[in-house]
Amino acid sequence: MFAEQRPVLRGFFVRRGAHEEAEDMVQETYLRLLRAHQSQGEAIANPEAYLFTVALNLAREQAVRRRRTPLPIEDVEHITSLLADEDSVEDATARDQRRTRLQALLGTLPEHTRAVLVMQYRDGLSYKQIAERMGVSSHMVKKHVTRGLSVCRQALAGDAW
């Protein structure tokens, strides 16, 4: 069923505005289906219908999260200090320029990735706590952290700035 419904589910999420998150949402849909199956202890009567009910609920949750006010870039200043090389001999002006560049870079990240980084580095939340707040799996939180930090490190290391 997974192989058959995957493209349909992906299209379902893309049509609802989850362009970058569509694949993650497909995975989350199947995860929720499996959890429901395990907690019920018996077979779900119509797994395909249940799958699309779960997908619709997930799409609604994602739409609500998108409508929330985005986090201000100024709130991620703590992340800049964590990502900056503390052993460096950069002078204050260079550090300020680096902070400004990183804030601009964070502004280009997808909303969920930026929110995960802020919750982890500014708020000190664990992957599990972030996952609960965002309504996603811990694995998806880890993916957002990995992507976000990778983009930040590559941009800061490169000469593109």
C-alpha positions in Angstrom: 0.0 0.0 0.0 2.9 2.4 0.8 4.4 2.1 -2.7 1.0 2.6 -4.4 -0.2 5.5 -2.3 3.1 7.4 -1.9 2.9 9.5 -5.1 -0.8 10.2 -4.5 -0.1 11.3 -0.9 2.8 13.5 -2.0 0.6 15.2 -4.6 -2.1 15.6 -1.9 0.3 17.5 0.4 1.9 19.6 -2.4 -1.6 20.8 -3.5 -2.2 22.0 0.0 1.0 24.1 0.1 3.5 21.7 1.6 6.0 21.8 -1.2 9.2 21.3 0.7 7.6 19.3 3.5 5.6 16.9 1.3 7.9 14.0 1.5 8.3 14.4 5.3 4.5 14.5 5.6 4.1 11.3 3.6 6.4 9.6 6.0 4.6 11.1 9.0 1.3 9.9 7.6 2.6 6.3 7.5 4.2 6.6 10.9 0.8 7.7 12.4 -1.0 4.8 10.6 1.5 2.3 12.0 1.2 3.8 15.5 -2.6 3.5 15.3 -2.4 0.0 14.0 -0.1 -1.0 16.9 -2.2 0.7 19.6 -5.4 -0.9 18.4 -3.9 -4.3 18.4 -6.2 -5.4 15.5 -6.3 -4.8 11.8 -7.8 -1.5 10.6 -10.9 -2.3 8.6 -10.1 0.0 5.7 -6.4 1.0 5.8 -6.6 3.2 2.7 -9.5 5.3 3.9 -7.8 5.6 7.3 -4.6 6.6 5.6 -6.2 9.5 3.8 -8.1 10.5 7.0 -4.7 10.7 8.7 -3.2 12.6 5.8 -6.1 15.1 5.8 -5.6 15.7 9.6 -1.9 16.1 9.1 -2.5 18.7 6.2 -4.8 20.6 8.5 -2.2 20.6 11.3 0.4 21.8 8.9 -1.9 24.6 7.6 -2.4 25.8 11.2 1.3 25.8 11.9 1.9 27.8 8.7 -0.5 30.5 9.8 1.3 31.1 13.0 3.4 34.2 13.2 6.9 33.4 12.0 9.7 33.8 14.6 11.6 37.1 14.3 15.1 36.7 13.0 16.4 38.7 15.9 15.4 35.8 18.2 18.0 33.5 16.6 21.0 35.6 17.7 21.8 32.8 20.2 22.3 30.4 17.3 24.8 32.7 15.7 26.9 32.7 18.7 26.8 28.9 18.9 27.7 28.4 15.3 30.4 31.0 15.3 33.9 29.6 16.0 34.6 30.8 19.6 38.4 30.1 19.3 38.7 32.4 16.3 40.6 35.7 16.6 37.9 37.6 14.6 37.6 41.1 15.7 34.3 42.5 16.9 33.5 44.0 13.5 34.0 40.7 11.7 31.8 38.9 14.3 29.1 41.4 13.8 29.2 41.0 10.0 29.2 37.2 10.4 26.1 37.5 12.7 24.3 39.7 10.2 25.1 37.3 7.4 23.9 34.3 9.4 20.7 36.1 10.3 20.1 36.8 6.7 20.8 33.2 5.9 18.4 31.9 8.6 15.8 34.1 7.0 16.1 32.1 3.8 15.6 28.8 5.5 12.2 27.1 5.3 10.0 28.1 8.2 10.0 24.7 9.9 13.8 24.4 9.7 14.3 27.9 11.1 11.7 27.2 13.9 13.4 23.9 14.8 16.8 25.6 15.1 15.4 28.4 17.2 13.7 25.9 19.6 16.8 23.8 19.9 19.4 26.5 20.3 17.6 29.4 21.8 15.0 27.6 23.9 17.1 24.5 24.7 14.4 22.0 23.7 15.1 18.4 23.0 14.2 16.8 19.7 11.3 15.0 21.4 10.0 18.3 22.9 10.3 20.1 19.5 8.5 17.2 17.8 5.6 17.4 20.3 5.3 21.1 19.8 5.4 20.9 16.0 3.3 17.7 15.7 6.0 15.8 13.8 8.3 12.9 14.6 11.7 13.3 16.4 13.3 12.0 13.2 11.8 14.8 11.2 13.1 17.3 13.8 16.6 15.8 13.4 16.4 16.2 9.6 15.5 19.8 10.0 18.4 20.4 12.3 20.8 18.6 10.0 19.6 20.5 7.0 19.6 23.9 8.7 23.1 23.5 10.2 24.5 22.2 7.0 23.2 25.2 5.0 24.5 27.6 7.6 28.0 26.0 7.8 28.3 25.8 4.0 27.3 29.4 3.6 29.6 30.7 6.4 32.6 28.6 5.1 32.1 29.7 1.5 33.1 32.9 -0.2 29.5 33.5 -1.3 29.0 36.0 1.5 
